[in-house]
Amino acid sequence: MEFRLLGPGVGVTLSVDGREYSLGSPIQQFILALLLLEPGRSIAAEAMVDRVWGHWPPPKARGNLSIYISRLRGILRTAVGEAAVIRTHGSTYALEVDSKVVDLSRFRLLKTQATAVAESGDPELAIRLLREAEGVWPGDALAGLPGDWARRMAETLARERAGAVRLRIDLELRLGRHAEVLDELYRLVAVSPVDEVFAAQLMTALYRSDRRGEALRLYLRVHRQLWEENGTGPGDGLRGLHKRILRGDPGLAVTPVYRRGDTEPQPDTLLCDNPDFTGRRPEMDAVRAMRDERQSNLVIALQGRPGVGKTALAVHIAHRFRAGYPDACLYLDLRAHAPALPPLTTAAALHQLLRQLDIPPQRIPSSLDERAAMWRAESAYRRAIVILDDVVGPEQIGPLLGGQSAGLMLITSRAPFDAVPGVRCLTLEAMPGEEAAELAARLMGPGAGPGDVRRVVRHSGGVPLMITLLAGGVATPGPEPGAEVLDAGLDLGAEEELAFRRLGLHPCKEVTVDVAAALCDVPPDRAHALIEALVAHRLLQETGAGRYRFHDLVRGHAHDRARAEDSPGDIRRAVTRLLDHYLCRTRKAADAIRRADAPGPGLHGSGDPAVAGYRKWMTEEWETVLSLAQYAAEHEWRSHCVELTRAMTEFLDTEGHWEEAAAAHGLAVHVCRETGDRAGVAQASLDLGFVRFRTGRHAEALTHTREALALCQSLGDRRAEARCLDQIGFVLWASAEYREALGYLEEARAIHHAVGDVKGEADALGHGGIVYWHLGRYRDSLDRLSRALELYRRIGDRRAEAKALNNMGDVYKRRGLHRDAVRLYQESMTIFEQIAGRQNHAILHNNLGDVHQYKGRYGDALDCYRKAMTTLQEMGDRRNQADILNSIGKTYLDMNLAGESVIHFEKARGLAAVIRDSYQDLRAQMGIGDVHYMSGRHLEALGVYQQAKAMAQTIEDPYQLAQLYVRMAMTQEYLEGKEAARICWRQAHLLFDELDLPEAEDIDLRLRGLDDEPPGL
């Protein structure tokens, strides 16, 4: 059954199982349309007469209206029976029908749902919903219906439809699909030439398509038409957009969905452009022509022999054209010729590129095919430059190609790419004489004579790297042009030569002064002087503030020289110093950050500049630390692999780098097994289990943690055994296996207490308090949480203190003590505001949302929940995302917005199914049932409640089970009467009474009322 007000065709139509029913004359259809515009709402007969006949009603208008209503009732009875009934209440009429069968109601529901999910951070789903809404509206609303009121309403509805189109196009532009909406926007502007919103959208799309001139001409045309038709100019919004386009505002060019923020720059990992870059004019002209010829999906391979300047040219091209690619500028070294590390695998390359685009590690899939699909999706509309440097060959990067419909990819490789479809190739040769001379003169400075320049050009063979080294005085001319042999001893002192060799031992490409000091075993100021000497000789190039790198050939030569000229002992000691430097620095940074989160007497908080410096160092160097851990595992420094990984554990967890942490802990497990370090295997397995818990992989988490537990028990390490038991209990809690979890947590607490581990005891108590909350044992929950809070305060663990306060607030809220709950939430928030870490900020906003929801400030609650959701999405924390989605759904339910509510509950349920979180699934089911109940679909509500009841019984959550009995009782009262609901009320009363909750008294009064009623009522 479907009622159509929105076309196609004329008037109002009704179809049932493919059969069309005649609804009578245009006036009769108009009367039905009045009732269908708002199903279920009563309309006064006088209002209907006025809308149908306007200022000139017939003499017996009320009688005529009754006749039309009677005819419509007969048609509806024949066509759909009781599914659509016109009711009379006094002098009003209402059509009782499921709003889902009315096209306008479906359109409005889809639009409101789209608006809600867009605000909750899912523009893709919002666009799909809006396209579905537009599909529901294929024609003109109320076409062919008579009268001025129908015409005005049709115009109002047309504006409503246009609003949905504007919203959808806004979202499309936000996602970077400006090219896809250009044709549609041209049509819309042609139909509505003075619609400033469509004009602004078209100007924005043109500007982001590098068609700035067309955007400016469009503004002038709209400006003129507005003056001619309305006698006014454009509004502030369109004028402001025009000014931004005139000045070439780079912020406007950035695709909104990829914008990091007003103050934070876009992803940019490019190397610095070489200030001495010279020549390559034909190649630059060729790239410019390729861009003009092909605006999208341009892939250029710069291929050629070593030292010919492929990387320098790629970086120079990127900097020259970066204004046309405002969303991101990425550089990735594929390590084809790295001396100490293997080439990147395709999967690792995809992972690093996705991370450079700010994709949370938890969202990045593990399989190569899925990563390639994500890369194509993420780069499809992103106007980005991507440099893939030092590529082994086409086979290494095949899955990376073909995804950038709006970007520019530059590949550098010694291997040929001519046979790769879709790749444009530029083969770099030696520089021609004039360009080579220009480069040499520039590098040698004004003191060099023409003869010196000619000598360098002659002996370099026109190869840019050799020109650079000869000009810097560190290459010896060979007997033939281009046959030079590097000899760093020509103009370098002994200490500089040693520094050159030592830096060649660094497994990673970039070096800093601290790294040089460690490798060379000199003070930092001397290390800085040595680096400056190597820069002066063109051996090192500065790539960023305080960061330097060799050319691959130079680094390879330095590495080979070290292996040939230095003793194995000297090399071992240098690399050991390097690893010790990173281990010491990592431990100091981790300790400083940990102490900053728990400042006590004499300690400094997060605002201390020293702590900020440590955070900055960890943020910049954590990937280097993990790379060194991998290098150590593959060579003779295996203990350093384990220690470096362990030192990074807390930072990786707090910042949400969980997939990288999983890989590192997995490597540590492997190393410890090979070296026979059973205690190390236990610790690394425990850490790996916790990371898997973080990403919702509970079965893997239990496997790794139980392996750790068995090892700890065999080793007799009671303290570590307790940590394993606590972690197993916590994972079981997350899997809604509450009673089993409790046994592990109680055993963990007892052992922690026996061995004097205060932190461990507090953790086990806190986790036990959460489980007791789920089991409805609130006194036990508060007892455990209060004891945990006391211990956390004793040892100064502020993060854990804040979490304990938050959990105690949940208990008080469940018991109906909302003021106490709010007080505890606010205490918790005060601490979280002082502690860095993205997860802490998500908890803070979630708590604020709960406080606002309790106080009825629903708009503020939604704002807080959505801020938390943004952080959780960035981190890939899916369990807490499901929790937030349920909270947003509940908030919309409290606002009586059923459509917005149900879409969030459905999203929460889908996510809960993926991560197998039965508790969040249960919450979502209950919410969906509540939406059905609120919308008058009581049978559907009862069915959902009954399914949810089975789940609540399975996971043994008495509070939710009691709530479900209440909901079932209320629904049965509506459907079958009060007596039918008696048993459900009894069940709810028993459960609430066992839980010692105030709801028991309310239900007791209701049951007494039922007992006092005479039979039959």
Secondary structure, 3 states (H helix, E strand, C coil): CEEECCCCCCCCEEEECCEEECCCCHHHHHHHHHHHHCCCCCEEHHHHHHHHHCCCCCCCHHHHHHHHHHHHHHHHHHHHHHHEEEEEECCEEEEEECHHHEHHHHHHHHHHHHHHHHHCCCHHHHHHHHHHHHHHCCCCCCCCCCCHHHHHHHHHHHHHHHHHHHHHHHHHHHCCCHHHHHHHHHHHHHHCCCCHHHHHHHHHHHHHCCCHHHHHHHHHHHHHHHHHHHCCCCCHHHHHHHHHHHCCCHHHHCCHHHCCCCCCCCCECCCCCCCCCCCCHHHHHHHHHHHHHCCCCEEEEEECCCCCCHHHHHHHHHHHHHHHCCCEEEEEECCCCCCCCCCCCHHHHHHHHHHHCCCCHHHCCCCHHHHHHHHHHHHCCCCEEEEEEEECCHHHHHHHCCCCCCCEEEEEECCCCCCCCCEEEEECCCCCHHHHHHHHHHHHCCCCCHHHHHHHHHHHCCCHHHHHHHHHCCEECCCCCCCCEECCCCCCCHHHHHHHHHHCCCCCCEECHHHHHHHHCCCHHHHHHHHHHHHHCCCEEEEECCEEEECHHHHHHHHHHHHHHCCHHHHHHHHHHHHHHHHHHHHHHHHHHHHHCCCCCCCCCCCCHHHHHHHHHHHHHHHHHHHHHHHHHHCCCHHHHHHHHHHHHHHHHHCCCHHHHHHHHHHHHHHHHHHCCHHHHHHHHHHHHHHHHHCCCHHHHHHHHHHHHHHHHHHCCHHHHHHHHHHHHHHHHHCCCHHHHHHHHHHHHHHHHHHCCHHHHHHHHHHHHHHHHHCCCHHHHHHHHHHHHHHHHHHCCHHHHHHHHHHHHHHHHHCCCHHHHHHHHHHHHHHHCCCCCHHHHHHHHHHHHHHHHHCCCHHHHHHHHHHHHHHHHHHCCHHHHHHHHHHHHHHHHHCCCHHHHHHHHHHHHHHHHHHCCHHHHHHHHHHHHHHHHHCCCHHHHHHHHHHHHHHHHHHCCHHHHHHHHHHHHHHHHHHHCCHHHHHHHHHHHHHHHHHCCCHHHHHHHHHHHHHHCCCCC
